[in-house]
Amino acid sequence: MTEYVDFGNEDIPKQDKAAKVRGVFSSVASKYDLMNDLMSLGVHRLWKQRLIALIEPKPHQHLIDVAGGTGDIARLFLARGGGAVTLCDLTPAMLEEGRRRLLDQGYSQNLHWVCGAAETLPFMDCSYHCYSISFGLRNVTERMQALSEAYRVLRPGGKFFCLEFSPQVLPALQKMYDLYSDALLPKLGQWIAGDADSYRYLVESIRRFRDPSGLCDDLASVGFARVKMTALSGGIVYIHQGFKP
């Protein structure tokens, strides 16, 4: 029997989701950072800086940044004194864009690039001090498997961080947020990236994602301790944290 999973507002065969997600991000890779600036009015940069402040990079730390995209988190981690970063992303086009951008910005040392899926990380157990995933968890086919993999590759004492949009925002913001998401973002996607459908999917994927409290439960269920969440910008995004005992 065919198992179905969500892809935005669609339900598709489970085995097809990774390829469709790869297609979305291959389409928008070259305009991804510009679209992030336009969509968030630049606020995504503040969200990422808050994430890095919570990580507290140290020279001895090796970070694995899953769905590492165009390298924003890697750059910030290294700039704040982190030791090394492994960027892992499902989409080769995103990795190539990130590699190019980081080299242009003078970052060539202590970076490793790997194409792989969050649910089947090609790394040894207990390899990393920190794990981060930013705006990527809602795109994986099997969220719980991805969280279990995060737990597996972290060292004892390692820290997990997830920066992700929430399907729930403050009630006072809901109507404005919905209007912006439904009416403006696909038009921006068409105008800037030539791809309205990919940005329509990204909006829909947020609405079908796990609620923030439920994600805390998921982290605890795979073994993480000291699980907590921090709301930013009225609950538009959350940072979830966990600790591997």
C-alpha positions as CSV (number, residue, x, y, z in Angstrom):
1,M,0.0,0.0,0.0
2,T,1.3,3.5,-0.9
3,E,2.1,5.7,2.0
4,Y,1.3,9.4,1.5
5,V,2.9,12.5,3.1
6,D,2.2,16.2,2.8
7,F,3.9,18.4,0.2
8,G,2.4,21.8,0.9
9,N,-1.4,21.4,0.5
10,E,-1.0,18.2,-1.5
11,D,-0.7,14.6,-0.3
12,I,1.9,12.7,-2.4
13,P,3.5,9.3,-2.3
14,K,6.1,9.3,0.4
15,Q,8.9,8.2,-1.9
16,D,8.3,11.3,-4.1
17,K,8.8,14.0,-1.5
18,A,12.6,14.3,-1.4
19,A,12.8,14.7,-5.2
20,K,10.0,17.4,-5.2
21,V,11.7,19.3,-2.3
22,R,15.0,19.1,-4.2
23,G,13.2,20.5,-7.3
24,V,11.9,23.5,-5.3
25,F,15.3,24.5,-3.9
26,S,17.1,23.8,-7.2
27,S,14.7,26.2,-8.8
28,V,15.2,29.1,-6.3
29,A,18.9,28.5,-5.2
30,S,20.4,31.5,-7.1
31,K,17.8,33.9,-5.7
32,Y,17.3,32.3,-2.3
33,D,19.1,34.8,-0.1
34,L,17.6,37.8,-2.0
35,M,14.1,36.3,-1.6
36,N,14.7,35.8,2.2
37,D,15.6,39.5,2.5
38,L,12.5,40.5,0.6
39,M,10.1,38.1,2.3
40,S,11.2,39.0,5.8
41,L,12.2,42.6,5.2
42,G,15.7,41.5,6.3
43,V,14.5,40.2,9.7
44,H,15.7,36.7,8.9
45,R,19.2,38.0,9.6
46,L,18.2,39.0,13.1
47,W,16.6,35.6,13.7
48,K,19.8,33.9,12.6
49,Q,22.0,36.1,14.8
50,R,19.8,35.2,17.7
51,L,20.3,31.5,16.9
52,I,24.1,32.0,16.8
53,A,24.0,33.8,20.2
54,L,22.2,30.9,21.7
55,I,24.7,28.4,20.2
56,E,27.6,30.4,21.7
57,P,30.2,29.2,19.3
58,K,33.6,28.1,20.7
59,P,36.9,27.4,19.0
60,H,36.8,23.7,19.8
61,Q,33.2,23.2,18.5
62,H,32.3,21.4,15.3
63,L,28.8,22.3,14.1
64,I,26.8,20.3,11.7
65,D,24.4,22.6,9.9
66,V,21.7,20.5,8.2
67,A,19.7,22.0,5.3
68,G,22.7,24.4,5.4
69,G,21.6,26.1,2.2
70,T,23.6,29.1,1.1
71,G,25.8,29.1,4.2
72,D,24.4,31.9,6.4
73,I,24.6,29.9,9.6
74,A,28.1,28.5,8.8
75,R,29.4,32.0,8.1
76,L,28.0,33.4,11.4
77,F,29.2,30.4,13.4
78,L,32.8,30.8,12.1
79,A,32.7,34.6,12.4
80,R,31.7,34.3,16.1
81,G,34.6,32.0,16.9
82,G,33.3,28.5,16.1
83,G,35.9,25.9,15.1
84,A,34.5,24.1,12.1
85,V,31.2,23.5,10.2
86,T,29.9,20.6,8.1
87,L,27.2,21.8,5.8
88,C,24.8,19.1,4.8
89,D,22.0,19.8,2.3
90,L,19.7,17.6,0.2
91,T,20.0,19.9,-2.9
92,P,23.4,20.1,-4.8
93,A,22.4,23.5,-6.3
94,M,22.0,25.0,-2.8
95,L,25.4,23.6,-1.7
96,E,27.1,25.0,-4.7
97,E,25.5,28.4,-4.1
98,G,26.6,28.3,-0.5
99,R,30.1,27.3,-1.4
100,R,30.4,30.2,-4.0
101,R,29.1,32.7,-1.5
102,L,31.3,31.7,1.3
103,L,34.4,31.6,-0.9
104,D,33.5,35.1,-2.1
105,Q,33.3,36.3,1.5
106,G,36.7,34.8,2.3
107,Y,35.6,31.6,4.1
108,S,37.6,28.6,2.8
109,Q,38.9,27.0,6.0
110,N,37.2,24.6,8.4
111,L,34.3,24.0,6.1
112,H,33.0,20.7,4.8
113,W,30.3,20.2,2.2
114,V,28.2,17.1,2.0
115,C,25.0,16.3,0.0
116,G,22.7,14.2,2.1
117,A,19.3,13.8,3.7
118,A,18.4,14.8,7.2
119,E,16.9,11.4,7.8
120,T,20.0,9.5,6.8
121,L,23.0,11.6,7.8
122,P,26.2,10.0,6.4
123,F,28.2,10.6,9.6
124,M,29.4,8.6,12.5
125,D,27.7,8.5,15.9
126,C,28.7,11.2,18.4
127,S,30.6,13.3,15.9
128,Y,29.5,16.9,16.5
129,H,29.3,19.4,19.4
130,C,26.3,21.2,17.9
131,Y,23.5,20.5,15.4
132,S,21.5,23.3,13.7
133,I,18.7,23.2,11.1
134,S,17.2,26.5,9.9
135,F,14.0,26.6,7.9
136,G,14.6,23.0,6.8
137,L,12.9,20.7,9.2
138,R,9.4,21.2,7.7
139,N,10.7,20.0,4.4
140,V,12.0,16.6,5.4
141,T,10.0,13.6,4.6
142,E,10.2,12.0,8.0
143,R,10.6,14.5,10.8
144,M,11.0,12.0,13.7
145,Q,13.7,10.1,11.8
146,A,15.5,13.4,11.2
147,L,15.4,14.3,14.9
148,S,16.6,10.8,15.8
149,E,19.6,11.3,13.4
150,A,20.3,14.7,15.0
151,Y,20.5,13.0,18.4
152,R,22.7,10.2,17.0
153,V,25.4,12.4,15.5
154,L,25.7,14.7,18.5
155,R,28.3,13.9,21.2
156,P,27.1,13.5,24.8
157,G,26.7,17.0,26.0
158,G,25.9,18.2,22.5
159,K,23.3,20.8,21.7
160,F,20.5,20.8,19.1
161,F,19.0,24.0,17.6
162,C,16.2,24.4,15.2
163,L,15.1,27.7,13.7
164,E,11.8,27.3,12.0
165,F,8.6,29.1,11.0
166,S,5.5,28.3,13.1
167,P,2.0,27.6,11.9
168,Q,0.8,29.7,14.9
169,V,1.3,33.4,15.3
170,L,-0.2,35.9,17.7
171,P,-3.9,36.4,16.9
172,A,-3.4,40.1,16.4
173,L,-1.0,39.3,13.5
174,Q,-2.9,36.4,11.9
175,K,-4.9,38.3,9.3
176,M,-2.0,40.4,8.2
177,Y,0.3,37.4,8.1
178,D,-2.2,35.3,6.1
179,L,-2.7,38.1,3.6
180,Y,1.0,38.6,3.2
181,S,1.7,34.9,2.8
182,D,-1.1,34.1,0.4
183,A,-1.2,37.2,-1.8
184,L,2.3,38.7,-1.8
185,L,4.9,35.9,-1.4
186,P,3.9,33.9,-4.5
187,K,4.0,37.2,-6.5
188,L,7.4,38.0,-5.1
189,G,8.5,34.5,-6.0
190,Q,7.4,34.9,-9.6
191,W,8.9,38.4,-9.9
192,I,12.3,37.7,-8.4
193,A,12.9,34.0,-8.9
194,G,10.5,33.3,-11.8
195,D,8.8,30.6,-9.7
196,A,5.5,31.3,-7.9
197,D,4.7,27.7,-7.3
198,S,7.8,27.0,-5.1
199,Y,7.0,29.9,-2.8
200,R,3.4,28.9,-2.7
201,Y,4.6,25.5,-1.5
202,L,6.8,27.1,1.1
203,V,3.8,29.0,2.5
204,E,1.7,25.9,2.6
205,S,4.5,23.8,4.2
206,I,4.5,26.2,7.2
207,R,0.8,25.8,7.7
208,R,1.1,22.0,7.8
209,F,4.2,22.0,10.1
210,R,4.2,20.8,13.7
211,D,3.0,23.3,16.3
212,P,5.8,24.6,18.6
213,S,4.7,22.7,21.7
214,G,4.3,19.5,19.7
215,L,7.9,19.9,18.4
216,C,9.1,20.1,22.0
217,D,7.4,16.8,22.7
218,D,9.0,15.3,19.6
219,L,12.5,16.3,20.7
220,A,11.9,14.8,24.2
221,S,10.6,11.6,22.7
222,V,13.9,10.9,20.8
223,G,15.9,11.5,23.9
224,F,16.7,15.2,24.1
225,A,16.7,16.8,27.6
226,R,16.3,20.4,28.7
227,V,14.0,21.0,25.7
228,K,12.8,24.6,25.4
229,M,11.5,27.0,22.8
230,T,11.8,30.7,22.2
231,A,9.3,32.7,20.1
232,L,10.6,35.5,17.9
233,S,8.6,38.2,16.1
234,G,5.3,37.4,17.6
235,G,5.6,33.7,17.1
236,I,6.3,33.9,13.4
237,V,9.4,31.8,14.0
238,Y,10.7,29.7,17.0
239,I,14.0,28.5,18.1
240,H,13.9,25.0,19.7
241,Q,16.7,23.7,21.8
242,G,17.7,20.4,23.2
243,F,20.6,18.8,25.0
244,K,22.0,15.3,24.6
245,P,22.7,13.8,28.0
